[in-house]
Amino acid sequence: MKPKQAPRVREVDVDAGWERPPGYPPGFYQKILASDLDEVNKLGSRTRLLKIEPDAFSTEPFVHDHWKRCTWCRATS
């Protein structure tokens, strides 16, 4: 088995390139950093940032067929 390679570190522009993910209510935005996810065949992976505005609200859970790992960050001004 090959050892897992260390991830590449790169600067991310956190002010531009955000989009509202399909099915999400207003106030939810994503920035996809890397993806080879094939949702039809359930293969691959995706790395993204998810930004939730302070007043955003969702009444439905977001359901998908793959596992995810979440890291929570809080922006301060």
C-alpha positions in Angstrom: 0.0 0.0 0.0 1.3 3.4 -0.9 1.5 6.0 1.9 -0.9 8.9 1.5 0.8 12.0 0.0 0.9 15.2 2.0 -1.6 17.7 0.7 -0.3 20.7 -1.3 -0.6 24.0 0.5 -1.8 27.0 -1.5 -3.2 30.4 -1.0 -7.0 30.6 -1.4 -8.8 33.8 -2.3 -11.7 33.9 0.2 -13.3 37.0 -1.3 -14.1 35.7 -4.8 -15.3 32.6 -6.5 -18.2 31.6 -4.2 -21.4 30.1 -5.6 -24.6 28.9 -4.1 -24.8 25.1 -4.2 -27.7 23.6 -6.0 -30.6 23.0 -3.5 -29.2 25.2 -0.8 -31.3 28.2 0.5 -30.0 31.8 0.2 -27.0 32.6 2.5 -25.1 29.3 1.8 -22.1 29.4 -0.5 -19.4 27.0 -1.6 -16.0 27.3 -3.1 -14.8 24.0 -4.6 -11.0 23.7 -4.2 -10.6 20.2 -5.8 -13.0 17.6 -7.2 -13.1 14.4 -9.1 -16.4 13.4 -7.6 -18.6 11.3 -9.8 -22.0 11.4 -8.1 -23.7 9.0 -10.5 -21.1 6.2 -10.0 -20.4 7.3 -6.4 -16.6 7.5 -6.9 -14.0 10.2 -6.2 -13.8 13.0 -3.7 -14.4 16.7 -3.3 -12.7 19.4 -1.2 -14.7 22.5 -0.7 -15.2 25.5 1.6 -18.8 26.1 2.7 -19.7 29.6 3.9 -22.9 30.2 5.8 -24.0 33.8 6.3 -25.0 34.7 9.9 -28.7 35.1 9.2 -29.0 32.0 6.9 -31.4 29.3 7.8 -32.2 25.9 6.4 -35.1 23.7 7.3 -34.0 20.6 5.4 -30.9 18.5 5.9 -28.6 18.2 3.0 -28.4 14.5 2.1 -25.8 12.8 -0.1 -24.4 9.3 -0.7 -20.8 10.0 0.4 -19.2 10.6 3.8 -17.8 13.9 4.7 -15.4 15.4 7.1 -16.2 18.9 8.5 -13.9 21.5 10.0 -15.7 24.5 11.4 -14.2 28.0 11.2 -15.5 31.2 12.4 -14.5 34.4 10.7 -13.8 37.5 12.9 -13.4 41.0 11.7 
